[in-house]
Amino acid sequence: MDWKIRELIEADLTKGFIETLESLTDVGLTPQEAIPIFRQRKASGVLTLVAVNSQDQIIGTASLIIEQKFIHRGGRIGHIEDVAVHPQAQGKGIGAALIQTLINAARTMKCYKVILGCNDKNIPFYEKQGFHKHENGMRLDLPLLVEGGGEGESSQEMGALAVTI
Ligand SMILES: CC(C)(COP(=O)(O)OP(=O)(O)OC[C@H]1O[C@@H](n2cnc3c(N)ncnc32)[C@H](O)[C@@H]1OP(=O)(O)O)[C@@H](O)C(=O)NCCC(=O)NCCS
């Protein structure tokens, strides 16, 4: 095995991390633009794992977000997000290792369940990791209207999220 799994560090942003995420969707960020996002995510407690090859290039990634509920007496659940393996590295067990490492992290964090959303094509992959289909996913697209910025630009610090109801 010529790869290993560890936590994402800032230096990885120039080492194939964005290219790896592109196997999931269009990312449209330079490494420089990704730095403040990396810092905000880390400060808000998102765990982002990467798979790195022997040249320290990023070839896979997956993230875990822990949510504490009121229900289940304050029980925690883990959300797995943004699972991507570089096209040239797929089929080597990297996706499975990323998911199993996140499941272990969720277990350590005392989560009572782990959930994720995926398309039909990837259901067999997640079933092999122990997941089963449960209920349905729903989605509402919200066009962002940000002053002085284009669609999708984030001017709001996560920590300063303030909503007027
Ligand atoms: C889906 C993805 C993460 C899988 O990662 P991977 O490293 O290629 O998968 P692995 O090599 O770890 O596969 C683990 C097992 O799942 C199987 N598997 C992987 N993808 C599969 C698929 N789409 N359908 C059926 N089985 C699949 C493998 O054959 C392997 O089976 P085995 O344990 O019997 O040998 C990867 O293909 C990917 O990044 N795809 C593009 C982005 C994407 O769709 N991400 C998921 C978003 S929800």
The ligand as an ORCA input file, in Angstrom:
! r2SCAN-3c Opt
* xyz 0 1
  C     -17.245      6.550     -4.920
  C     -15.759      6.609     -4.616
  C     -15.525      7.537     -3.428
  C     -15.265      5.194     -4.261
  O     -13.896      5.263     -3.885
  P     -12.859      4.135     -4.358
  O     -11.579      4.396     -3.672
  O     -12.830      4.082     -5.826
  O     -13.581      2.841     -3.798
  P     -12.865      1.567     -3.125
  O     -11.743      1.113     -3.993
  O     -12.534      1.906     -1.706
  O     -14.051      0.515     -3.164
  C     -14.469     -0.210     -2.021
  C     -15.429     -1.274     -2.501
  O     -16.574     -0.653     -3.095
  C     -16.728     -1.077     -4.462
  N     -17.202      0.087     -5.216
  C     -16.616      1.297     -5.337
  N     -17.377      2.115     -6.098
  C     -18.466      1.379     -6.453
  C     -19.621      1.650     -7.229
  N     -19.850      2.860     -7.764
  N     -20.534      0.665     -7.402
  C     -20.345     -0.569     -6.839
  N     -19.259     -0.868     -6.078
  C     -18.344      0.081     -5.895
  C     -15.352     -1.544     -4.879
  O     -15.435     -2.444     -5.934
  C     -14.842     -2.179     -3.591
  O     -15.427     -3.438     -3.452
  P     -14.658     -4.650     -2.685
  O     -14.516     -4.202     -1.254
  O     -15.587     -5.800     -2.839
  O     -13.339     -4.801     -3.368
  C     -14.929      7.076     -5.839
  O     -15.210      6.251     -6.933
  C     -15.173      8.528     -6.241
  O     -14.508      9.432     -5.729
  N     -16.083      8.754     -7.195
  C     -16.328     10.103     -7.718
  C     -16.884     11.056     -6.673
  C     -18.093     10.502     -5.958
  O     -19.040     10.032     -6.585
  N     -18.047     10.556     -4.614
  C     -19.108     10.060     -3.756
  C     -20.052     11.150     -3.424
  S     -21.418     10.559     -2.472
*
